[in-house]
Amino acid sequence: MAVPFSNTHLRVPAGFRNLLEGLAREVLRAQPRDVVGFAAEHFRALLEEREREWPGCIPPLPEEQEAPPELRLREETLEKRREEAAATIQAAYRSFRARREAEPRDSWA
């Protein structure tokens, strides 16, 4: 996400730079395929380590719960709509390519 240049000066929270530098160092060392998943696990490990060192400092991590049926249905519906949209776009592109290949090259200009 791009942020337009402005005269606004953002203040970085204390410790944020060190946190990001540590993540960057681990990403460069491990070279993961899934950087977002790696970052999630990295931060989860940091939280668990902090909880071991200072118990009660942070609330416990939520356990992964199964999504409610209405949410699963909504996600399935959205996924189906995405697949249908992709198929429509692909069909339109194939049709465009077929028409273009059938035309004489002189008419492309």
C-alpha positions in Angstrom: 0.0 0.0 0.0 1.5 3.3 -1.1 1.5 6.3 1.2 1.6 9.7 -0.6 4.4 12.0 0.5 3.3 14.7 2.9 4.6 16.9 5.6 3.2 14.6 8.2 5.8 13.0 10.5 4.8 9.6 11.8 6.2 8.6 15.2 7.3 5.0 15.4 6.4 3.3 18.7 9.3 2.4 21.0 10.8 -1.0 20.2 9.1 -1.3 16.8 12.3 -0.7 14.8 14.1 -3.5 16.8 11.1 -5.8 16.3 11.2 -5.3 12.5 14.9 -5.6 12.3 14.7 -8.9 14.2 12.1 -10.2 11.8 14.0 -9.0 8.7 17.2 -10.7 10.0 15.3 -14.0 10.5 13.6 -13.8 7.1 16.9 -13.2 5.4 18.5 -16.1 7.3 15.7 -18.6 6.7 14.6 -17.4 3.2 11.0 -18.8 3.6 8.7 -19.2 0.7 5.7 -17.8 2.7 7.0 -14.7 4.4 3.7 -13.8 5.9 3.3 -17.2 7.5 6.9 -17.1 8.7 6.3 -13.7 10.2 3.2 -15.0 12.0 5.1 -17.9 13.5 8.1 -15.6 14.4 5.8 -13.3 16.3 3.9 -16.2 17.9 7.2 -17.5 19.2 8.2 -14.1 20.5 4.9 -13.9 22.4 5.3 -17.4 23.9 8.9 -16.6 24.9 7.7 -13.3 26.6 4.9 -15.2 28.4 7.4 -17.8 29.7 9.7 -15.0 30.9 7.0 -12.7 32.3 3.9 -14.8 33.1 0.7 -12.8 33.1 2.2 -9.9 31.2 0.0 -10.6 28.1 -3.3 -12.4 27.7 -3.1 -16.0 26.4 -3.1 -16.6 22.7 -6.6 -17.6 21.5 -6.9 -21.2 20.4 -7.9 -21.8 16.8 -11.6 -22.4 16.7 -13.7 -23.7 14.0 -15.6 -21.0 12.1 -19.4 -20.8 12.7 -21.4 -22.5 9.9 -22.8 -19.2 8.6 -19.2 -17.8 8.2 -18.1 -21.0 6.5 -21.1 -20.8 4.1 -20.2 -17.2 3.3 -16.6 -18.0 2.7 -17.6 -20.9 0.4 -20.0 -18.6 -1.5 -17.3 -16.0 -2.0 -14.8 -18.6 -3.2 -17.4 -19.9 -5.7 -18.1 -16.4 -7.0 -14.3 -15.8 -7.3 -13.9 -19.0 -9.4 -16.9 -18.0 -11.6 -15.4 -14.6 -12.1 -12.1 -16.0 -13.0 -13.7 -18.4 -15.5 -15.6 -15.5 -17.1 -12.5 -13.4 -17.5 -10.5 -16.3 -18.9 -13.3 -17.1 -21.4 -13.5 -13.4 -22.5 -9.7 -13.3 -23.0 -9.7 -16.5 -25.0 -12.5 -15.1 -27.2 -10.6 -11.9 -27.7 -7.4 -13.8 -28.6 -9.3 -16.0 -31.1 -10.9 -13.0 -32.8 -7.6 -11.2 -32.9 -5.8 -14.2 -34.4 -8.6 -14.5 -37.1 -8.2 -10.8 -38.2 -5.7 -9.8 -40.7 -2.7 -8.1 -39.1 -3.2 -4.9 -41.1 -6.4 -4.1 -39.1 -4.6 -4.2 -35.7 -3.4 -0.6 -35.9 
